[in-house]
């Protein structure tokens, strides 16, 4: 009789073993499914790639492209400038104050940038801006829409970029006076869309990616040529020559990847420019005050596809020499 329960005991043992095996198989299947769900899908890229794309949009000087490759970018920027302007005149008796005038300007800049990889560590670029400017004042409104200052530049990376260390990029930029010069504008004939002088900028940029954050900073020095042969009436005097001062620029910030599709940036940009030297037809020489500008920028990048990321930004002026605020959109163009 003691063996009559043996078949039942064997069947029970087999059932228990089969159930345990099924549970282990189900657990393994669930783990694999979860792993697949959390894994990066093909074409999504990674956070480092998104951060690089965001840095490229924030400042084109943080990324190079491969030899023989081209990249096209469209930038749309709106800037508002509001200030109280002191209308003065320089006479033999000294500086005379006439009145305080409220002036505001709305500037829309459309910029097409073309980058070309000369070598893997050397990228050349050309920027073509078209500027629309509307200025309001007590004396009337002025509107201009024309080509701005075209720029030709290059970015050179002396050492191979690595994830575990800071990466440096040397930059150069030549700005050509193709826009409407502010020194040749006659009152009531429109607004300036250029600087009026050629300028050469040299700089160094550094960035380091520490997932999911990228840190970056920059230094630059800009020297401008003189504007000569002028005949611009300023009060009772005629301006004949302008020599802009040297400008020192600096910036820093970080980008943070929230996900594979969204990133945010925050950066600070500042510049200190020496006063310009003005010369008038009667021999008078005047030097303007040093100008200090600073802007705090907030941005967001959205990945529309594996190859294209749209970046939006808002800038807030921190000094009286800076724009009140600006809004920008950066869009890569793929053909």
LOSEFI-630673 format. One line per field, with one value per residue (C-alpha): residue in one letter; x, y, z. Coordinates in Angstrom, 1 decimal. Each point is the difference from the previous one (the first is absolute). Layout:
BEGIN
res	A, ...
xx	X, ...
yy	Y, ...
zz	Z, ...
end
This chain:
BEGIN
res	X, X, X, X, X, X, X, X, X, X, X, X, X, X, X, X, X, X, X, X, X, X, X, X, X, X, X, X, X, X, X, X, X, X, X, X, X, X, X, X, X, X, X, X, X, X, X, X, X, X, X, X, X, X, X, X, X, X, X, X, X, X, X, X, X, X, X, X, X, X, X, X, X, X, X, X, X, X, X, X, X, X, X, X, X, X, X, X, X, X, X, X, X, X, X, X, X, X, X, X, X, X, X, X, X, X, X, X, X, X, X, X, X, X, X, X, X, X, X, X, X, X, X, X, X, X, X, X, X, X, X, X, X, X, X, X, X, X, X, X, X, X, X, X, X, X, X, X, X, X, X, X, X, X, X, X, X, X, X, X, X, X, X, X, X, X, X, X, X, X, X, X, X, X, X, X, X, X, X, X, X, X, X, X, X, X, X, X, X, X, X, X, X, X, X, X, X, X, X, X, X, X, X, X, X, X, X, X, X, X, X, X, X, X, X, X, X, X, X, X, X, X, X, X, X, X, X, X, X, X, X, X, X, X, X, X, X, X, X, X, X, X, X, X, X, X, X, X, X, X, X, X, X, X, X, X, X, X, X, X, X, X, X, X, X, X, X, X, X, X, X, X, X, X, X, X, X, X, X, X, X, X, X, X, X, X, X, X, X, X, X, X, X, X, X, X, X, X, X, X, X, X, X, X, X, X, X, X, X, X, X, X, X, X, X, X, X, X, X, X, X, X, X, X, X, X, X, X, X, X, X, X, X, X, X
xx	0.0, 2.9, 0.8, -3.5, 0.6, 3.3, -1.5, -1.9, 3.1, 2.0, -2.7, -0.1, 3.8, 0.0, -2.8, 1.9, 3.2, -1.9, -1.7, 3.3, 1.6, -2.8, 0.3, 3.7, -0.6, -2.7, 2.3, 2.8, -2.3, -1.2, 3.5, 1.0, -3.1, 0.8, 3.6, -1.2, -2.4, 2.6, 2.7, 0.9, -1.8, 1.8, 0.2, -0.7, 3.6, 1.3, 0.1, 3.6, -1.0, -2.9, 2.2, 2.4, -2.8, -1.3, 3.5, 0.4, -3.2, 0.8, 3.4, 1.2, 3.5, -0.5, -0.3, 1.9, -1.2, 1.7, 2.3, -1.9, -3.4, -2.2, -2.6, -2.6, -1.7, -2.7, -0.3, -2.8, 0.5, -2.1, 1.5, -1.6, 2.0, -1.5, 1.9, 0.1, 2.3, 1.8, -0.1, 3.2, 2.2, 3.7, 0.8, 2.9, -1.5, -0.1, -2.8, -3.5, -3.0, -3.1, -2.5, -0.7, -1.6, -1.6, 1.1, -1.1, 1.1, -1.3, 2.6, -0.8, 3.0, -0.1, 3.3, 1.0, 3.2, 2.0, 2.7, 2.4, 2.5, 3.4, 1.6, -1.4, 1.4, -0.5, -3.4, -0.5, -3.3, -1.8, -2.9, -2.4, -2.4, -3.0, -1.2, -3.3, 0.1, -2.8, 0.8, -2.4, 0.8, -1.6, 1.3, -1.5, 0.3, 2.6, 0.0, 2.8, 0.2, 3.3, 3.0, 2.0, 3.7, 1.2, 2.5, 2.6, 1.4, 1.8, 0.1, 3.1, 0.3, 3.7, -0.6, -2.3, -3.3, -0.4, -2.8, 2.1, 1.7, -0.6, 0.0, 1.5, -0.9, 1.8, -2.2, 0.4, -2.6, 0.3, -3.0, -0.4, -1.8, -2.6, -3.0, -1.2, 2.6, -1.2, 2.6, -1.5, -3.7, -1.7, -2.8, -3.3, 1.5, -0.3, 1.9, 3.5, 0.1, 3.8, 2.9, 1.6, 3.5, 1.8, 1.0, 2.1, -0.8, 2.2, -1.1, 0.2, -2.8, -0.1, -2.7, -0.2, -2.9, -0.8, -3.3, -2.6, 1.6, 2.4, 2.1, 1.4, 1.8, 1.6, 2.4, 0.4, 1.8, -1.3, 1.8, -1.6, 1.2, -0.6, -2.9, 1.5, -1.1, -3.3, -2.1, -2.8, -1.6, -0.2, -1.6, 2.3, 2.9, 0.9, 1.3, 2.9, 1.6, -0.9, 2.5, -1.9, 1.7, 1.1, -2.6, 0.5, -2.7, -0.6, -2.7, -0.9, -2.9, -1.4, -2.3, -2.1, -1.6, -3.4, -0.6, 1.0, -2.2, 0.1, 2.9, 0.3, 2.8, 0.9, 2.9, 1.5, 1.7, 1.8, 2.2, 2.1, 0.7, 2.4, -1.4, 0.2, 2.1, -2.0, 1.6, -1.9, 0.6, 1.2, 2.7, -1.8, 0.7, -2.3, 0.1, -3.3, -0.4, 0.8, -3.1, -0.8, -2.7, -1.3, -2.8, -1.4, -1.4, -2.5, -0.6, -1.6, 0.8, -2.6, 1.1, -2.4, 1.8, 3.3, 1.8, -1.9, -0.3, -1.9, 1.4, -1.9, 1.5, -0.9, 2.6, -0.3, 2.2, 1.8, 1.6, -1.1, 2.3, -1.8, -3.3, -3.0, -0.8, 0.3, -1.8, 1.8, -0.8, 2.7, -0.9, 2.3, -0.8, 0.3, -0.1
yy	0.0, 2.4, 0.0, 0.8, 3.8, -0.1, 0.9, 2.9, 1.3, -0.2, 1.9, 2.7, 0.4, 0.3, 2.6, 2.1, -0.2, 1.0, 3.0, 1.2, -0.2, 1.9, 2.7, 0.3, 0.1, 2.7, 2.0, -0.2, 1.0, 3.0, 1.1, -0.2, 1.9, 2.7, 0.2, 0.3, 2.7, 2.1, -0.6, 2.8, -0.6, 0.2, 3.6, 1.5, 1.0, 0.6, 2.9, 0.9, 0.4, 2.2, 2.1, 0.5, 1.0, 2.5, 1.4, 0.4, 2.1, 2.0, 0.9, -1.4, 0.0, -3.2, -2.6, -1.0, -2.0, -2.7, 0.7, 0.6, 0.4, 3.1, 1.2, 2.7, 1.9, 2.6, 2.4, 2.3, 2.6, 2.9, 2.7, 2.9, 3.0, 2.8, 2.8, 3.7, 1.8, 3.2, 2.4, 2.1, 2.3, 0.8, 3.7, 2.2, 0.5, -3.8, -2.5, 1.3, -2.0, 0.6, -2.7, -3.6, -2.0, -3.4, -2.3, -3.6, -2.4, -3.4, -2.1, -3.2, -1.9, -2.9, -1.8, -2.8, -1.8, -2.4, -2.2, -2.1, -2.6, 0.8, -2.6, -2.1, 2.6, 3.1, 1.5, 3.1, 1.9, 3.0, 1.9, 2.1, 2.2, 1.9, 2.6, 1.7, 3.0, 2.3, 2.9, 2.3, 3.4, 3.4, 1.3, -2.8, -3.6, -1.6, -3.4, -1.9, -3.4, -1.0, -2.2, 0.0, -0.6, -3.2, -2.0, -2.6, -2.2, -3.2, -2.4, -2.1, -2.8, -0.6, -3.2, -2.9, 0.3, -2.5, -0.5, -0.3, 3.4, 3.6, 0.8, 3.2, 1.8, 3.0, 2.4, 2.9, 2.2, 2.8, 2.3, 2.1, 3.4, -1.1, 1.4, 3.7, 1.9, 2.0, 2.7, 0.7, 0.0, 3.4, 0.9, -1.3, -2.2, -3.3, -2.1, -1.6, -3.8, -0.3, 1.1, 2.2, -1.5, -3.3, -2.0, -3.0, -2.3, -2.6, -2.3, -3.3, -2.2, -2.9, -2.6, -3.2, -2.5, -1.7, -1.9, 1.3, 3.5, 1.9, 2.9, 2.6, 3.4, 2.4, 3.0, 2.3, 3.2, 2.2, 2.8, 2.3, 2.2, 3.7, 1.6, 2.9, 2.4, 0.7, 3.1, -0.5, 3.0, -0.2, 3.1, 2.9, -2.2, -2.4, -3.5, -1.0, -3.1, -2.7, -2.4, -2.7, -1.3, -3.6, -2.4, -2.8, -2.7, -2.9, -2.5, -3.1, -2.4, -3.5, -2.2, -2.8, -2.9, -0.7, -2.9, -1.3, 2.6, 3.0, 2.1, 3.4, 2.5, 3.0, 2.3, 3.4, 2.2, 3.2, 2.5, 3.1, 2.4, 2.9, 3.4, 1.1, 3.0, 2.5, 2.7, 3.0, 2.3, 2.9, -2.2, -0.9, -3.5, -1.7, -3.4, -1.7, -1.9, -3.7, -2.2, -3.2, -2.4, -3.2, -2.3, -3.0, -2.7, -2.8, -2.6, -3.3, -2.6, -2.3, -3.0, -0.1, -2.9, -1.9, 2.6, 3.2, 1.9, 3.3, 2.4, 2.9, 2.6, 3.2, 2.5, 2.7, 3.1, 0.7, 3.4, 3.3, -0.7, -3.3, -0.7, -0.2, -3.5, -2.3, -3.1, -2.5, -3.1, -2.3, -2.5, -2.4, -0.3, -3.4, -0.4
zz	0.0, 0.6, -3.7, -1.1, 0.4, -2.0, -3.4, 1.6, 1.7, -3.2, -1.9, 2.6, -0.1, -3.8, 0.2, 2.6, -2.1, -3.1, 1.7, 1.4, -3.4, -1.5, 2.6, -0.6, -3.8, 0.5, 2.2, -2.5, -2.8, 2.0, 0.8, -3.7, -1.0, 2.5, -1.1, -3.6, 0.9, 1.8, -2.6, -2.4, -3.3, -3.4, -1.2, 3.4, 0.5, 3.5, 2.5, -1.0, -3.6, 0.9, 2.3, -2.9, -2.3, 2.6, 0.5, -3.7, -0.2, 3.1, -1.4, -3.3, 1.4, 2.1, -2.8, -3.1, -3.0, -2.0, -3.0, -3.2, 1.8, -0.1, 2.5, -0.4, 2.8, 0.1, 3.0, 0.8, 2.7, 1.4, 2.2, 1.8, 1.1, 2.0, 1.5, 0.9, -2.3, 0.9, -2.9, 0.4, -2.0, 0.4, -0.3, 0.8, 3.4, 0.7, 0.1, -0.3, 1.0, -2.1, 1.1, 1.0, -2.8, 0.4, -2.8, -0.7, -2.7, -1.2, -1.9, -1.9, -1.3, -2.5, -0.3, -2.3, 1.1, -2.2, 1.7, -2.0, 1.3, -1.4, 2.2, 2.8, 2.5, -2.1, -1.0, -2.1, 0.1, -1.6, 1.5, -2.1, 2.1, -1.3, 2.6, 0.4, 2.4, 1.2, 2.3, 1.8, 1.4, 0.6, -3.3, -2.0, -1.0, -2.2, -1.7, -1.7, -1.6, -1.6, 0.1, 3.3, 0.5, -1.7, 2.0, -0.9, 2.7, 0.9, 3.0, 0.7, 2.5, 0.9, 1.9, -0.6, 2.0, 2.9, 2.4, 3.1, -0.4, -0.9, -3.8, -1.4, -3.3, -1.4, -2.0, -2.4, -1.6, -2.6, -0.1, -3.2, -0.1, -2.5, 2.0, 0.1, 2.0, 3.1, -0.9, -3.4, 0.9, -0.5, 2.5, -1.3, -2.7, 1.9, 2.5, 0.0, -0.6, 0.4, 2.1, -2.7, 0.5, -0.6, 3.1, 0.8, 3.0, 1.5, 2.8, 1.9, 1.1, 2.4, 0.8, 1.9, 0.0, 3.3, -0.7, 0.2, 0.3, -2.4, 1.3, -2.3, 0.0, -2.4, -0.3, -3.0, -1.1, -2.8, -1.8, -2.6, -2.8, -0.1, -1.9, -2.0, -2.7, 1.9, -0.3, 2.6, 1.6, 3.8, 1.5, -1.1, -0.9, -2.8, 0.8, -2.2, 1.7, 2.5, 1.6, 2.0, 3.1, 0.6, 1.4, 2.5, 0.1, 2.4, 0.7, 2.0, 0.5, 0.0, -1.9, 1.6, -1.8, 1.5, -2.3, -3.5, -1.5, 2.3, 1.3, 1.8, 0.1, 2.1, -0.9, 0.7, -2.6, 0.7, -1.8, 0.9, -2.8, 0.2, -0.9, -3.7, -1.1, -2.0, -2.2, -1.4, -2.9, 2.1, 1.6, 3.3, 1.3, 2.5, 1.6, 1.1, 3.2, 0.5, -0.7, 2.0, -1.3, 1.6, -0.9, 1.8, -2.4, 0.6, -2.7, -0.8, -2.7, -1.6, -2.1, -3.0, -1.6, 0.4, -2.1, 0.8, 3.3, 0.4, 2.6, 1.5, 2.4, 1.9, 1.1, 2.7, 0.0, 3.3, -0.7, -1.6, -3.0, -0.7, -1.9, 2.3, -1.1, -3.1, -1.3, -2.3, -2.1, -1.4, -2.7, -1.9, -3.7, -1.6, -3.8
end
